């Protein structure tokens, strides 16, 4: 639902991420899976390689260093966000495949947030910058 609201053209799923055919995911999507396409890949590397062939800039969302604050990052052209799983984030191999690694500045004890929330924040910033250029 967030991807649809913020103008994503497609969702690529990897590993054990549930798809729109999953009952819980379907309820949460509230019908938006009928309006946004999705594909499944076994590995993030394959998805990233395909996105790069399609002309996307790959931006990983991760707290790892070195990373650029989302406040300082300038989006250019078609962008694909790569997010990790809730517990382990993105592995080093996947981070190396990204064109950029961005972190969301946070306060508090934890240095990370829910993957869906992080995607929403980053995608909203992408949309804000995109609309400012239009």
C-alpha positions as CSV (number, residue, x, y, z in Angstrom):
1,X,0.0,0.0,0.0
2,X,2.8,2.4,0.8
3,X,4.6,1.7,-2.5
4,X,1.4,2.4,-4.4
5,X,0.8,5.7,-2.5
6,X,4.3,6.9,-3.1
7,X,4.4,6.1,-6.9
8,X,6.4,2.9,-7.0
9,X,6.0,1.1,-10.3
10,X,6.8,-2.4,-9.0
11,X,7.9,-4.4,-6.0
12,X,10.6,-7.0,-6.2
13,X,10.7,-9.6,-3.4
14,X,13.6,-11.8,-2.4
15,X,14.1,-14.7,-0.1
16,X,11.3,-15.5,2.3
17,X,9.4,-12.2,1.9
18,X,5.7,-12.9,1.6
19,X,4.0,-11.8,-1.6
20,X,0.6,-10.5,-2.3
21,X,-0.8,-14.0,-2.4
22,X,-0.1,-14.3,1.4
23,X,-3.3,-13.8,3.4
24,X,-1.8,-11.3,5.9
25,X,0.0,-9.4,3.2
26,X,-3.2,-9.2,1.1
27,X,-5.2,-7.8,4.0
28,X,-2.5,-5.2,4.7
29,X,-2.3,-4.2,1.1
30,X,-6.1,-3.5,1.0
31,X,-6.4,-4.3,-2.7
32,X,-3.3,-2.3,-3.9
33,X,-1.7,-5.5,-5.1
34,X,-4.2,-5.2,-8.0
35,X,-2.6,-1.9,-9.1
36,X,1.1,-2.5,-8.6
37,X,3.1,-5.3,-10.2
38,X,5.6,-7.5,-8.3
39,X,8.2,-10.1,-9.1
40,X,10.1,-12.6,-7.0
41,X,13.8,-13.3,-7.1
42,X,15.7,-16.0,-5.2
43,X,18.6,-13.6,-4.4
44,X,18.9,-9.8,-3.9
45,X,21.9,-9.9,-6.3
46,X,19.7,-11.1,-9.2
47,X,17.1,-8.5,-8.5
48,X,19.7,-5.7,-8.3
49,X,21.4,-6.8,-11.6
50,X,18.0,-6.8,-13.3
51,X,17.1,-3.4,-11.9
52,X,20.5,-2.0,-13.1
53,X,19.9,-3.3,-16.6
54,X,16.5,-1.5,-16.5
55,X,18.2,1.8,-15.7
56,X,17.5,2.1,-12.0
57,X,19.9,3.7,-9.5
58,X,20.2,1.3,-6.5
59,X,19.9,2.8,-3.1
60,X,20.3,0.6,-0.1
61,X,18.7,1.6,3.2
62,X,21.0,0.6,6.0
63,X,22.6,2.0,9.2
64,X,26.0,0.6,8.2
65,X,29.0,2.9,7.7
66,X,29.8,4.5,5.4
67,X,26.4,5.7,4.6
68,X,24.8,9.1,3.6
69,X,22.1,10.7,5.7
70,X,18.8,10.7,3.8
71,X,18.7,14.4,4.6
72,X,21.8,15.0,2.5
73,X,21.1,12.5,-0.3
74,X,20.1,13.8,-3.8
75,X,18.0,11.4,-5.8
76,X,18.5,11.4,-9.6
77,X,16.4,9.5,-12.0
78,X,14.7,6.1,-11.5
79,X,15.5,4.7,-8.1
80,X,15.1,1.3,-6.6
81,X,15.3,1.0,-2.8
82,X,16.8,-2.2,-1.3
83,X,15.8,-3.0,2.2
84,X,16.9,-5.9,4.4
85,X,15.1,-8.1,6.8
86,X,13.9,-6.9,10.2
87,X,16.6,-8.6,12.2
88,X,19.7,-8.6,10.2
89,X,19.4,-5.8,7.6
90,X,21.4,-6.0,4.4
91,X,24.5,-8.1,4.1
92,X,27.9,-6.7,3.0
93,X,27.7,-8.3,-0.4
94,X,24.3,-6.6,-1.1
95,X,25.6,-3.3,0.1
96,X,28.5,-3.5,-2.3
97,X,26.1,-3.9,-5.2
98,X,24.3,-0.6,-4.3
99,X,25.1,2.7,-6.0
100,X,24.5,4.4,-2.6
101,X,23.8,3.5,1.0
102,X,21.5,5.8,2.9
103,X,20.6,5.9,6.6
104,X,17.6,7.6,8.2
105,X,18.7,9.8,11.1
106,X,17.1,8.6,14.3
107,X,16.9,9.5,17.9
108,X,16.7,7.1,20.8
109,X,18.5,3.9,21.8
110,X,17.8,1.9,18.7
111,X,19.5,2.9,15.5
112,X,17.0,1.3,13.1
113,X,13.3,1.1,12.5
114,X,10.8,-1.2,11.0
115,X,11.6,-2.0,7.3
116,X,8.2,-0.9,6.0
117,X,8.5,2.4,7.9
118,X,12.0,3.0,6.7
119,X,10.9,2.3,3.1
120,X,8.0,4.8,3.5
121,X,10.3,7.5,4.8
122,X,12.9,7.1,2.0
123,X,10.3,6.8,-0.7
124,X,8.5,9.9,0.5
125,X,11.8,11.8,0.4
126,X,12.4,10.5,-3.2
127,X,8.9,11.7,-4.1
128,X,9.4,15.1,-2.4
129,X,12.6,15.7,-4.4
130,X,11.1,14.4,-7.6
131,X,8.1,16.8,-7.3
132,X,10.4,19.7,-6.4
133,X,12.2,19.3,-9.7
134,X,9.0,19.1,-11.7
